[in-house]
Amino acid sequence: MQAAGMVAASAAASQIHSAPLRMPIGLQLYSVRNQLPGDFAGTLAQLHSAGYSVVEAAGYFDRSAADFRRAMDTAGLRCVGTHHTLSELETHLDQWIDYARSLGLEYIVCSSSGGMHRDPAAKGPQTLDDWRWVAGELNRIGEKVKDAGMTLGVHNHVPEFAVLDGVVVYDELLRLTDPKLVTFEMDCGWVVASGHNPLDYLRKSPERFQLMHVKDMIAGASGQMHSTELGRGTIDYAPIMRAATGLKYYFIEQEEFEIDAMQALRIDSEYMRRLNV
C-alpha cells in the first residue's frame, strides 16, 4: 500500500548516531488472549522470559484487582494501562477507574469508539456529528480519569480514518479533544492499513501521542491487511520511533499467528530490542 511504502522508504534515512531504543519492551495482552484463560500465571511468566517488562491489559479474566496485580508482580511484569470500549466507559466508568487505581495504572485507553451514535436510537454508519460527539465524550471522560490520577488514551482502528464531509475523522478527534485531558495511542498497523502514514501525524504533533501499538502488517491472498511478526511485514519502525518524541510507552500487539504465538512474540521483542533509532 502507498502508506506502507512511504514508511518503508523512510528507512533509507541516515542511521548515523543511531542507537538501540531505550524503552521497556511492552505487550498488549490481547496478543495472548487465547493463552491466558488456560494458564494465566504461566503465560505471564513466559512473556517476561521473552523480554517483556510492561503490559497493557485487554480484559481481566474474571480476576479481582488484587489477584491481577499479584499475578503481574509474581511474573515480573508491570501493567501500566488498560483497554475499554467507549460503551464500557460510558456505562461503567467509576467501576473501571476504581479497578485501574487498585492496579496502579497510569492510563485508561478507549479501545474503540466505532459504532457509537450521539442518539442511542440511531442506526447505520456514524456521521461526522457522531464523531464530534465522541470527541466531547472523550473530553468528559478524560477529565474524570485525570481527577483520578490517570490519563485517558484513544486507540484507533481503521474507521477513525474515514473521510466524512471532506474531513478525516482522526484529524477531527485530534482537533476537538483537549490535550490536557486526552492523549492518543497510535496503532501504527491500522494507520498503515487505512492508507495513511504514521510519520505524518508524529511529525506534526508528537506531543499528542504518549502511547503506541507496534504492529506489523502484511497483505493476505485477498489483499486484506493482517498482522504478522515485526520485520516480516511492510512497516519499518526505526523512523517511526525516531519521530515519536512524545512517547511514554509502546506495546507490541500481534493479533494473528501462523507460528506458535510465544515464538512469534519472541521474534517481536527481539526486533524491538535490536531496533536502532
ROZA-879892 format. One record per residue: residue in one letter; x, y, z of N, C-alpha, C in turn; chain; residue number from 1. Coordinates in steps of 0.001 Angstrom, whole numbers. Example, Ala and Ser with C-alpha at 12.3 -4.5 7.8 and 13.67 -1.06 7.14 Angstrom:
# residues 2
PT, rovo, n.u, n.v, n.w, ca.u, ca.v, ca.w, c.u, c.v, c.w, zavo, bado
PT, a, 13190, -5690, 7800, 12300, -4500, 7800, 13200, -3300, 7800, A, 1
PT, s, 12850, -2250, 7080, 13670, -1060, 7140, 12900, 30, 7870, A, 2
***
This chain:
# residues 277
PT, rovo, n.u, n.v, n.w, ca.u, ca.v, ca.w, c.u, c.v, c.w, zavo, bado
PT, m, 846, -1189, 0, 0, 0, 0, 883, 1240, 0, A, 1
PT, q, 353, 2371, -416, 1152, 3585, -539, 1751, 3999, 797, A, 2
PT, a, 917, 3994, 1870, 1423, 4414, 3173, 2528, 3498, 3642, A, 3
PT, a, 2362, 2190, 3434, 3399, 1252, 3845, 4683, 1527, 3099, A, 4
PT, g, 4565, 1859, 1825, 5742, 2168, 1029, 6455, 3400, 1539, A, 5
PT, m, 5674, 4408, 1952, 6292, 5626, 2466, 7040, 5348, 3760, A, 6
PT, v, 6435, 4501, 4631, 7092, 4171, 5887, 8375, 3412, 5612, A, 7
PT, a, 8308, 2430, 4699, 9489, 1645, 4385, 10565, 2509, 3747, A, 8
PT, a, 10152, 3441, 2900, 11120, 4297, 2226, 11892, 5153, 3207, A, 9
PT, s, 11251, 5490, 4334, 11919, 6329, 5318, 13102, 5618, 5947, A, 10
PT, a, 13189, 4285, 5770, 14300, 3539, 6342, 15615, 3947, 5707, A, 11
PT, a, 15538, 4569, 4536, 16760, 4992, 3850, 17389, 6214, 4497, A, 12
PT, a, 16689, 6822, 5457, 17246, 7988, 6149, 18533, 7601, 6867, A, 13
PT, s, 19367, 8574, 7105, 20677, 8328, 7709, 20555, 7632, 9053, A, 14
PT, q, 21424, 6612, 9250, 21466, 5908, 10524, 22644, 6381, 11387, A, 15
PT, i, 23297, 7466, 10985, 24417, 7982, 11754, 23956, 8347, 13162, A, 16
PT, h, 24746, 7972, 14153, 24472, 8235, 15561, 23254, 7467, 16069, A, 17
PT, s, 22799, 6455, 15339, 21656, 5679, 15816, 22087, 4778, 16962, A, 18
PT, a, 21127, 4403, 17804, 21398, 3555, 18959, 20155, 2743, 19267, A, 19
PT, p, 20275, 1658, 20027, 19092, 870, 20386, 18066, 1723, 21120, A, 20
PT, l, 16805, 1384, 20956, 15709, 2099, 21606, 15759, 1852, 23108, A, 21
PT, r, 15857, 2916, 23890, 15983, 2782, 25335, 14626, 2936, 26007, A, 22
PT, m, 13735, 2005, 25733, 12429, 1991, 26375, 12097, 557, 26741, A, 23
PT, p, 11322, 339, 27797, 10937, -1038, 28131, 10085, -1650, 27014, A, 24
PT, i, 10284, -2918, 26760, 9518, -3605, 25722, 8153, -3970, 26290, A, 25
PT, g, 7103, -3452, 25661, 5754, -3655, 26157, 4938, -4558, 25262, A, 26
PT, l, 3893, -5132, 25828, 2984, -6009, 25084, 1543, -5693, 25441, A, 27
PT, q, 699, -5601, 24441, -741, -5559, 24648, -1198, -7006, 24828, A, 28
PT, l, -1813, -7299, 25987, -2141, -8673, 26342, -3219, -9300, 25465, A, 29
PT, y, -3841, -8508, 24593, -4753, -9097, 23611, -4006, -10114, 22747, A, 30
PT, s, -2691, -9938, 22626, -1876, -10846, 21824, -1911, -12276, 22372, A, 31
PT, v, -2136, -12423, 23679, -2168, -13756, 24294, -3538, -14040, 24906, A, 32
PT, r, -4551, -13505, 24284, -5921, -13690, 24783, -6348, -15154, 24793, A, 33
PT, n, -5780, -15968, 23909, -6148, -17380, 23853, -5363, -18219, 24853, A, 34
PT, q, -4203, -17726, 25292, -3368, -18474, 26216, -3694, -18167, 27679, A, 35
PT, l, -4046, -16933, 27983, -4236, -16522, 29369, -5345, -17290, 30113, A, 36
PT, p, -6487, -17574, 29480, -7532, -18279, 30239, -7097, -19660, 30729, A, 37
PT, g, -6275, -20364, 29976, -5872, -21710, 30356, -4702, -21753, 31316, A, 38
PT, d, -3826, -20774, 31263, -2638, -20742, 32123, -2219, -19296, 32309, A, 39
PT, f, -2904, -18608, 33179, -2678, -17183, 33364, -1259, -16909, 33877, A, 40
PT, a, -897, -17520, 34978, 409, -17268, 35579, 1533, -17747, 34667, A, 41
PT, g, 1367, -18918, 34074, 2409, -19469, 33213, 2636, -18630, 31967, A, 42
PT, t, 1559, -18105, 31398, 1689, -17262, 30206, 2417, -15972, 30527, A, 43
PT, l, 2084, -15375, 31663, 2764, -14142, 32067, 4249, -14393, 32295, A, 44
PT, a, 4576, -15522, 32903, 5982, -15858, 33127, 6723, -16031, 31808, A, 45
PT, q, 6073, -16640, 30819, 6691, -16802, 29510, 6929, -15452, 28837, A, 46
PT, l, 6009, -14517, 29033, 6184, -13193, 28444, 7394, -12493, 29033, A, 47
PT, h, 7548, -12594, 30338, 8721, -11994, 30970, 10000, -12628, 30434, A, 48
PT, s, 9987, -13952, 30284, 11140, -14662, 29741, 11431, -14247, 28304, A, 49
PT, a, 10376, -13862, 27573, 10529, -13460, 26172, 11017, -12022, 26029, A, 50
PT, g, 11209, -11332, 27128, 11782, -9997, 27063, 10843, -8853, 27384, A, 51
PT, y, 9607, -9153, 27742, 8637, -8094, 28028, 8695, -7690, 29499, A, 52
PT, s, 8534, -6395, 29747, 8543, -5916, 31128, 7323, -5078, 31485, A, 53
PT, v, 6679, -4464, 30498, 5441, -3728, 30754, 4345, -4267, 29845, A, 54
PT, v, 3120, -4210, 30335, 1996, -4726, 29563, 814, -3772, 29667, A, 55
PT, e, -105, -3974, 28738, -1368, -3251, 28710, -2469, -4292, 28698, A, 56
PT, a, -3419, -4145, 29600, -4478, -5139, 29744, -5548, -4973, 28680, A, 57
PT, a, -6179, -6103, 28357, -7369, -6120, 27496, -8326, -7123, 28105, A, 58
PT, g, -8954, -6736, 29199, -9780, -7658, 29976, -9001, -8172, 31167, A, 59
PT, y, -9739, -8587, 32213, -9105, -9001, 33463, -9333, -10468, 33792, A, 60
PT, f, -10000, -11202, 32919, -10150, -12651, 33027, -10734, -13066, 34378, A, 61
PT, d, -11772, -12309, 34781, -12545, -12611, 35997, -11695, -12594, 37260, A, 62
PT, r, -10639, -11804, 37269, -9793, -11692, 38448, -10028, -10355, 39144, A, 63
PT, s, -9956, -10388, 40444, -10041, -9152, 41204, -8792, -8327, 40914, A, 64
PT, a, -8878, -7046, 41230, -7721, -6184, 41011, -6520, -6664, 41816, A, 65
PT, a, -6768, -7123, 43049, -5674, -7602, 43895, -5024, -8841, 43283, A, 66
PT, d, -5836, -9779, 42784, -5300, -11002, 42180, -4554, -10688, 40883, A, 67
PT, f, -5104, -9787, 40093, -4479, -9424, 38823, -3118, -8777, 39086, A, 68
PT, r, -3074, -7859, 40019, -1818, -7175, 40314, -799, -8143, 40907, A, 69
PT, r, -1255, -9068, 41754, -340, -10042, 42357, 280, -10925, 41283, A, 70
PT, a, -524, -11313, 40288, -11, -12149, 39197, 1037, -11394, 38386, A, 71
PT, m, 805, -10109, 38149, 1782, -9292, 37426, 3085, -9192, 38212, A, 72
PT, d, 2975, -8930, 39512, 4164, -8800, 40349, 4956, -10101, 40361, A, 73
PT, t, 4262, -11210, 40480, 4928, -12510, 40527, 5680, -12787, 39234, A, 74
PT, a, 5100, -12370, 38108, 5723, -12611, 36799, 6819, -11599, 36471, A, 75
PT, g, 6958, -10569, 37285, 7955, -9544, 36995, 7514, -8575, 35915, A, 76
PT, l, 6196, -8408, 35777, 5632, -7505, 34779, 4975, -6317, 35476, A, 77
PT, r, 4876, -5207, 34763, 4188, -4028, 35277, 3086, -3651, 34304, A, 78
PT, c, 1862, -3685, 34787, 724, -3294, 33952, 530, -1795, 34114, A, 79
PT, v, 665, -1052, 33006, 619, 409, 33083, -645, 997, 32455, A, 80
PT, g, -1415, 170, 31740, -2613, 681, 31093, -3607, -420, 30818, A, 81
PT, t, -4788, -18, 30418, -5845, -982, 30135, -6736, -457, 29023, A, 82
PT, h, -7469, -1362, 28371, -8377, -1009, 27287, -9822, -1246, 27696, A, 83
PT, h, -10675, -287, 27367, -12127, -435, 27493, -12767, 285, 26310, A, 84
PT, t, -13840, -276, 25799, -14559, 400, 24719, -15228, 1664, 25255, A, 85
PT, l, -15566, 2566, 24357, -16269, 3776, 24774, -17594, 3418, 25432, A, 86
PT, s, -18263, 2405, 24921, -19520, 1972, 25525, -19330, 1572, 26985, A, 87
PT, e, -18253, 833, 27285, -17971, 437, 28668, -17654, 1651, 29535, A, 88
PT, l, -16922, 2590, 28982, -16561, 3783, 29745, -17782, 4677, 29976, A, 89
PT, e, -18713, 4655, 29039, -19942, 5435, 29201, -20806, 4877, 30326, A, 90
PT, t, -20804, 3554, 30479, -21756, 2913, 31393, -21161, 2464, 32717, A, 91
PT, h, -19838, 2221, 32768, -19229, 1694, 33993, -17930, 2427, 34334, A, 92
PT, l, -17867, 3707, 34082, -16622, 4441, 34240, -16091, 4383, 35665, A, 93
PT, d, -16935, 4631, 36653, -16461, 4640, 38039, -15885, 3286, 38433, A, 94
PT, q, -16535, 2212, 37994, -16059, 855, 38297, -14662, 625, 37735, A, 95
PT, w, -14462, 1030, 36478, -13169, 781, 35845, -12081, 1712, 36363, A, 96
PT, i, -12451, 2915, 36770, -11485, 3807, 37399, -11012, 3219, 38720, A, 97
PT, d, -11944, 2702, 39529, -11574, 2101, 40812, -10654, 905, 40603, A, 98
PT, y, -10983, 77, 39622, -10166, -1104, 39338, -8764, -665, 38893, A, 99
PT, a, -8725, 314, 38006, -7441, 782, 37474, -6571, 1374, 38579, A, 100
PT, r, -7176, 2114, 39484, -6400, 2691, 40587, -5838, 1598, 41492, A, 101
PT, s, -6632, 542, 41685, -6162, -571, 42508, -4970, -1278, 41867, A, 102
PT, l, -4921, -1263, 40535, -3802, -1863, 39816, -2599, -935, 39735, A, 103
PT, g, -2799, 331, 40054, -1723, 1302, 39936, -1461, 1715, 38501, A, 104
PT, l, -2508, 1739, 37670, -2334, 2055, 36258, -2084, 3545, 36049, A, 105
PT, e, -1440, 3843, 34935, -1203, 5224, 34530, -2183, 5670, 33450, A, 106
PT, y, -2704, 4704, 32687, -3565, 5039, 31552, -4804, 4141, 31525, A, 107
PT, i, -5927, 4756, 31182, -7122, 4034, 30755, -7333, 4427, 29303, A, 108
PT, v, -7399, 3437, 28425, -7454, 3705, 26988, -8805, 3295, 26429, A, 109
PT, c, -9409, 4207, 25682, -10631, 3886, 24940, -10194, 3062, 23725, A, 110
PT, s, -10500, 1779, 23753, -10024, 870, 22710, -10760, 1057, 21400, A, 111
PT, s, -12020, 1431, 21472, -12824, 1584, 20257, -14033, 2465, 20528, A, 112
PT, s, -14251, 3425, 19651, -15458, 4259, 19736, -16277, 4123, 18459, A, 113
PT, g, -15879, 3190, 17604, -16628, 2941, 16374, -18028, 2422, 16668, A, 114
PT, g, -18989, 2896, 15909, -20369, 2455, 16071, -21176, 3252, 17066, A, 115
PT, m, -20551, 4186, 17797, -21265, 4969, 18798, -21968, 6163, 18143, A, 116
PT, h, -23213, 6372, 18524, -24009, 7472, 17982, -24417, 8432, 19091, A, 117
PT, r, -24511, 9693, 18732, -24994, 10691, 19693, -26405, 10342, 20152, A, 118
PT, d, -27236, 9907, 19217, -28594, 9457, 19520, -28561, 7940, 19670, A, 119
PT, p, -28789, 7409, 20874, -28707, 5960, 21071, -29643, 5156, 20158, A, 120
PT, a, -30687, 5797, 19671, -31634, 5095, 18808, -31193, 5083, 17347, A, 121
PT, a, -30135, 5829, 17034, -29699, 5927, 15642, -29090, 4621, 15168, A, 122
PT, k, -29224, 4360, 13894, -28673, 3164, 13263, -27772, 3579, 12101, A, 123
PT, g, -26991, 2607, 11630, -26189, 2857, 10455, -24829, 3435, 10775, A, 124
PT, p, -24090, 3825, 9751, -22738, 4347, 9943, -22738, 5641, 10753, A, 125
PT, q, -21644, 5877, 11458, -21502, 7123, 12198, -21350, 8300, 11253, A, 126
PT, t, -21957, 9403, 11622, -21810, 10648, 10881, -20673, 11468, 11485, A, 127
PT, l, -20292, 12531, 10824, -19269, 13413, 11382, -19742, 14015, 12703, A, 128
PT, d, -21039, 14327, 12792, -21566, 14847, 14054, -21465, 13808, 15163, A, 129
PT, d, -21660, 12530, 14835, -21480, 11476, 15837, -20051, 11463, 16359, A, 130
PT, w, -19091, 11565, 15457, -17690, 11552, 15879, -17353, 12801, 16687, A, 131
PT, r, -17965, 13925, 16349, -17732, 15136, 17143, -18301, 14971, 18545, A, 132
PT, w, -19419, 14281, 18643, -19974, 13943, 19964, -19013, 13028, 20712, A, 133
PT, v, -18433, 12057, 20007, -17446, 11160, 20618, -16299, 11973, 21207, A, 134
PT, a, -15798, 12959, 20460, -14711, 13794, 20962, -15107, 14488, 22261, A, 135
PT, g, -16329, 14981, 22320, -16807, 15619, 23541, -16884, 14650, 24703, A, 136
PT, e, -17325, 13424, 24429, -17390, 12403, 25472, -15990, 12028, 25956, A, 137
PT, l, -15044, 11974, 25044, -13671, 11676, 25439, -13124, 12761, 26368, A, 138
PT, n, -13440, 14004, 26085, -13028, 15090, 26979, -13675, 14944, 28356, A, 139
PT, r, -14961, 14618, 28357, -15681, 14471, 29624, -15094, 13325, 30447, A, 140
PT, i, -14897, 12185, 29799, -14338, 11019, 30483, -12892, 11290, 30896, A, 141
PT, g, -12148, 11959, 29993, -10763, 12264, 30291, -10596, 13118, 31533, A, 142
PT, e, -11541, 14024, 31772, -11471, 14862, 32968, -11625, 14027, 34232, A, 143
PT, k, -12552, 13051, 34194, -12754, 12189, 35360, -11540, 11281, 35583, A, 144
PT, v, -10976, 10790, 34496, -9793, 9933, 34606, -8620, 10743, 35160, A, 145
PT, k, -8471, 11966, 34705, -7406, 12835, 35204, -7576, 13120, 36692, A, 146
PT, d, -8809, 13370, 37108, -9086, 13628, 38522, -8716, 12427, 39388, A, 147
PT, a, -8743, 11221, 38766, -8387, 10000, 39491, -6889, 9715, 39432, A, 148
PT, g, -6113, 10629, 38812, -4669, 10485, 38793, -4114, 9709, 37620, A, 149
PT, m, -4934, 9530, 36578, -4506, 8788, 35398, -4782, 9622, 34146, A, 150
PT, t, -4447, 9063, 32990, -4653, 9752, 31721, -5489, 8884, 30800, A, 151
PT, l, -6431, 9506, 30112, -7242, 8794, 29126, -6524, 8778, 27786, A, 152
PT, g, -6447, 7613, 27179, -5887, 7478, 25841, -6953, 7066, 24842, A, 153
PT, v, -6682, 7307, 23570, -7606, 6941, 22490, -6860, 6084, 21476, A, 154
PT, h, -7316, 4860, 21317, -6728, 3911, 20384, -7545, 3906, 19094, A, 155
PT, n, -6861, 3717, 17972, -7548, 3723, 16670, -7576, 2343, 16023, A, 156
PT, h, -8590, 2155, 15197, -8609, 1078, 14213, -8634, 1767, 12848, A, 157
PT, v, -9370, 1232, 11895, -9469, 1852, 10575, -10599, 2888, 10493, A, 158
PT, p, -11758, 2687, 11160, -12867, 3651, 10996, -12496, 5089, 11314, A, 159
PT, e, -11533, 5309, 12184, -11145, 6680, 12539, -10520, 7430, 11372, A, 160
PT, f, -10216, 6723, 10289, -9623, 7383, 9126, -10609, 7514, 7967, A, 161
PT, a, -11886, 7327, 8276, -12918, 7604, 7279, -12924, 9094, 6959, A, 162
PT, v, -13273, 9402, 5729, -13420, 10801, 5310, -14913, 11094, 5207, A, 163
PT, l, -15393, 11967, 6082, -16804, 12328, 6128, -16943, 13826, 5897, A, 164
PT, d, -17747, 14183, 4917, -17929, 15600, 4567, -16591, 16293, 4342, A, 165
PT, g, -15658, 15558, 3735, -14352, 16121, 3417, -13385, 16191, 4585, A, 166
PT, v, -13749, 15600, 5725, -12923, 15672, 6933, -12466, 14268, 7323, A, 167
PT, v, -11169, 14101, 7603, -10662, 12846, 8142, -11043, 12782, 9620, A, 168
PT, v, -11771, 11760, 10003, -12279, 11657, 11370, -11153, 11775, 12395, A, 169
PT, y, -10040, 11102, 12168, -8924, 11127, 13124, -8422, 12555, 13331, A, 170
PT, d, -8352, 13320, 12246, -7934, 14712, 12355, -8900, 15503, 13230, A, 171
PT, e, -10177, 15200, 13095, -11192, 15903, 13878, -11094, 15525, 15356, A, 172
PT, l, -10830, 14249, 15643, -10665, 13830, 17035, -9458, 14522, 17667, A, 173
PT, l, -8380, 14624, 16921, -7200, 15334, 17425, -7510, 16810, 17669, A, 174
PT, r, -8292, 17406, 16776, -8605, 18836, 16885, -9518, 19130, 18061, A, 175
PT, l, -10481, 18263, 18294, -11534, 18561, 19257, -11260, 18054, 20672, A, 176
PT, t, -10317, 17146, 20830, -10015, 16674, 22181, -8978, 17586, 22831, A, 177
PT, d, -9121, 17735, 24132, -8261, 18624, 24912, -6958, 17899, 25252, A, 178
PT, p, -5806, 18395, 24812, -4537, 17722, 25114, -4259, 17565, 26606, A, 179
PT, k, -4891, 18392, 27426, -4701, 18281, 28868, -5491, 17109, 29448, A, 180
PT, l, -6450, 16601, 28673, -7331, 15546, 29178, -7213, 14241, 28406, A, 181
PT, v, -6777, 14309, 27168, -6806, 13146, 26281, -5490, 13028, 25523, A, 182
PT, t, -4877, 11845, 25596, -3730, 11549, 24747, -4144, 10482, 23737, A, 183
PT, f, -3286, 10193, 22775, -3619, 9225, 21741, -2636, 8059, 21767, A, 184
PT, e, -3185, 6880, 21537, -2401, 5669, 21381, -2482, 5274, 19909, A, 185
PT, m, -1447, 5633, 19172, -1462, 5342, 17740, -1198, 3863, 17499, A, 186
PT, d, -2154, 3189, 16878, -1930, 1819, 16405, -1397, 1931, 14986, A, 187
PT, c, -80, 1849, 14869, 560, 2107, 13576, 111, 1120, 12512, A, 188
PT, g, -149, -117, 12903, -591, -1103, 11927, -1882, -710, 11251, A, 189
PT, w, -2843, -241, 12045, -4131, 137, 11463, -4053, 1481, 10749, A, 190
PT, v, -3135, 2344, 11164, -2922, 3580, 10409, -2472, 3240, 8993, A, 191
PT, v, -1487, 2349, 8886, -989, 1948, 7569, -2069, 1211, 6779, A, 192
PT, a, -2813, 324, 7432, -3868, -417, 6743, -4942, 509, 6194, A, 193
PT, s, -5108, 1676, 6827, -6114, 2635, 6363, -5608, 3493, 5209, A, 194
PT, g, -4332, 3312, 4836, -3773, 4074, 3732, -3059, 5343, 4146, A, 195
PT, h, -2752, 5480, 5436, -2084, 6677, 5945, -687, 6332, 6442, A, 196
PT, n, 72, 7360, 6740, 1447, 7202, 7190, 1579, 7701, 8631, A, 197
PT, p, 1974, 6846, 9571, 2140, 7304, 10961, 3058, 8504, 11096, A, 198
PT, l, 4051, 8598, 10238, 5015, 9698, 10340, 4363, 11057, 10134, A, 199
PT, d, 3335, 11115, 9304, 2669, 12392, 9061, 2086, 12957, 10348, A, 200
PT, y, 1542, 12096, 11193, 941, 12544, 12450, 2003, 12770, 13514, A, 201
PT, l, 2977, 11878, 13590, 4000, 12003, 14622, 4864, 13234, 14419, A, 202
PT, r, 5164, 13570, 13180, 5992, 14743, 12924, 5227, 16048, 13130, A, 203
PT, k, 3922, 15996, 12927, 3108, 17204, 13053, 2825, 17538, 14508, A, 204
PT, s, 2478, 16532, 15303, 2129, 16798, 16705, 2546, 15621, 17587, A, 205
PT, p, 3860, 15410, 17747, 4334, 14263, 18518, 3879, 14269, 19968, A, 206
PT, e, 3605, 15453, 20497, 3213, 15548, 21898, 1849, 14926, 22178, A, 207
PT, r, 1033, 14721, 21149, -295, 14130, 21340, -237, 12617, 21500, A, 208
PT, f, 907, 12004, 21219, 994, 10545, 21176, 1942, 10034, 22267, A, 209
PT, q, 1371, 9789, 23450, 2156, 9242, 24557, 2260, 7720, 24479, A, 210
PT, l, 1329, 7099, 23749, 1248, 5647, 23687, 1255, 5186, 22234, A, 211
PT, m, 1670, 3943, 22019, 1703, 3416, 20649, 1525, 1903, 20665, A, 212
PT, h, 792, 1394, 19664, 768, -30, 19380, 1703, -296, 18216, A, 213
PT, v, 2655, -1173, 18452, 3638, -1552, 17445, 3169, -2864, 16821, A, 214
PT, k, 2809, -2799, 15565, 2199, -3935, 14875, 2630, -3912, 13426, A, 215
PT, d, 3115, -5040, 12916, 3477, -5100, 11508, 2316, -5685, 10719, A, 216
PT, m, 2209, -5276, 9462, 1094, -5684, 8624, 1598, -6249, 7302, A, 217
PT, i, 862, -7220, 6797, 1179, -7831, 5512, -126, -8147, 4803, A, 218
PT, a, -127, -8058, 3484, -1341, -8333, 2715, -1516, -9834, 2532, A, 219
PT, g, -2734, -10318, 2781, -3051, -11715, 2554, -3399, -11967, 1103, A, 220
PT, a, -3812, -13192, 805, -4134, -13571, -571, -5249, -12713, -1149, A, 221
PT, s, -6162, -12265, -281, -7281, -11446, -740, -6913, -9972, -849, A, 222
PT, g, -5695, -9635, -422, -5271, -8239, -417, -5554, -7531, 885, A, 223
PT, q, -6321, -8174, 1783, -6639, -7564, 3069, -5421, -7621, 3984, A, 224
PT, m, -5168, -6532, 4698, -4011, -6452, 5583, -4279, -7194, 6890, A, 225
PT, h, -3275, -7926, 7368, -3382, -8575, 8664, -2027, -8546, 9344, A, 226
PT, s, -2013, -8772, 10666, -775, -8596, 11423, 132, -9808, 11303, A, 227
PT, t, 1421, -9538, 11425, 2446, -10572, 11340, 3586, -10190, 12275, A, 228
PT, e, 4631, -11032, 12335, 5766, -10723, 13196, 6462, -9442, 12718, A, 229
PT, l, 6975, -8696, 13656, 7696, -7469, 13328, 8910, -7799, 12466, A, 230
PT, g, 9067, -7004, 11407, 10162, -7225, 10479, 9808, -8115, 9314, A, 231
PT, r, 8617, -8712, 9354, 8203, -9600, 8274, 7111, -8988, 7408, A, 232
PT, g, 6683, -7788, 7791, 5643, -7113, 7032, 6186, -5905, 6299, A, 233
PT, t, 5410, -4833, 6294, 5709, -3671, 5456, 6204, -2453, 6232, A, 234
PT, i, 6215, -2517, 7559, 6452, -1307, 8351, 7833, -1330, 8984, A, 235
PT, d, 8590, -279, 8734, 9889, -86, 9378, 9681, 846, 10567, A, 236
PT, y, 9968, 350, 11767, 9679, 1140, 12959, 10795, 2092, 13371, A, 237
PT, a, 11961, 2004, 12743, 13041, 2926, 13128, 12647, 4386, 12920, A, 238
PT, p, 12176, 4792, 11726, 11795, 6200, 11569, 10573, 6581, 12395, A, 239
PT, i, 9696, 5625, 12628, 8506, 5908, 13437, 8913, 6220, 14872, A, 240
PT, m, 9756, 5383, 15439, 10189, 5609, 16813, 11045, 6871, 16934, A, 241
PT, r, 11779, 7177, 15885, 12586, 8390, 15882, 11691, 9628, 15935, A, 242
PT, a, 10544, 9548, 15279, 9628, 10691, 15226, 8734, 10792, 16453, A, 243
PT, a, 8607, 9693, 17207, 7667, 9645, 18334, 8305, 10223, 19587, A, 244
PT, t, 8603, 11498, 19555, 9342, 12130, 20647, 8503, 12337, 21906, A, 245
PT, g, 7197, 12219, 21798, 6339, 12353, 22968, 5973, 11029, 23605, A, 246
PT, l, 6546, 9934, 23110, 6143, 8596, 23520, 6591, 8276, 24943, A, 247
PT, k, 5666, 7691, 25728, 5963, 7225, 27078, 6086, 5698, 27109, A, 248
PT, y, 5180, 5007, 26411, 5195, 3553, 26353, 4765, 3095, 24965, A, 249
PT, y, 5313, 1976, 24535, 4793, 1299, 23344, 4477, -143, 23713, A, 250
PT, f, 3508, -701, 23006, 3079, -2069, 23256, 3024, -2831, 21938, A, 251
PT, i, 3815, -3866, 21827, 3694, -4759, 20682, 2328, -5416, 20735, A, 252
PT, e, 1678, -5514, 19598, 414, -6246, 19518, 412, -7054, 18224, A, 253
PT, q, 357, -8359, 18358, 179, -9230, 17205, -1134, -9959, 17389, A, 254
PT, e, -2035, -9788, 16447, -3390, -10297, 16594, -3589, -11665, 15943, A, 255
PT, e, -2735, -11997, 14976, -2871, -13250, 14244, -1515, -13941, 14186, A, 256
PT, f, -1542, -15277, 14163, -300, -16039, 14197, -346, -17191, 13201, A, 257
PT, e, 758, -17361, 12480, 914, -18519, 11607, 1929, -19503, 12192, A, 258
PT, i, 2619, -19093, 13267, 3525, -19959, 14006, 3098, -19916, 15467, A, 259
PT, d, 3774, -20668, 16318, 3470, -20656, 17748, 3478, -19219, 18270, A, 260
PT, a, 2455, -18851, 19019, 2297, -17461, 19450, 3483, -16979, 20275, A, 261
PT, m, 3958, -17794, 21208, 5061, -17334, 22043, 6342, -17213, 21236, A, 262
PT, q, 6540, -18100, 20260, 7694, -17978, 19375, 7619, -16671, 18589, A, 263
PT, a, 6412, -16351, 18102, 6227, -15106, 17354, 6490, -13889, 18235, A, 264
PT, l, 6025, -13926, 19461, 6208, -12786, 20353, 7666, -12617, 20762, A, 265
PT, r, 8431, -13702, 20758, 9875, -13587, 20978, 10541, -12894, 19788, A, 266
PT, i, 10100, -13222, 18591, 10613, -12551, 17394, 10304, -11061, 17476, A, 267
PT, d, 9081, -10743, 17909, 8664, -9341, 18026, 9524, -8583, 19031, A, 268
PT, s, 9726, -9160, 20207, 10505, -8456, 21227, 11958, -8308, 20802, A, 269
PT, e, 12489, -9312, 20113, 13871, -9228, 19649, 14016, -8137, 18601, A, 270
PT, y, 13013, -7972, 17740, 13029, -6900, 16750, 13166, -5551, 17439, A, 271
PT, m, 12356, -5336, 18474, 12405, -4045, 19159, 13688, -3886, 19980, A, 272
PT, r, 14199, -4978, 20515, 15437, -4893, 21277, 16604, -4476, 20400, A, 273
PT, r, 16588, -4919, 19148, 17684, -4636, 18233, 17452, -3372, 17400, A, 274
PT, l, 16276, -2769, 17547, 15938, -1618, 16706, 16834, -433, 17032, A, 275
PT, n, 17450, 133, 16018, 18280, 1320, 16193, 17501, 2562, 15768, A, 276
PT, v, 17474, 3535, 16649, 16758, 4774, 16356, 17691, 5982, 16449, A, 277
***
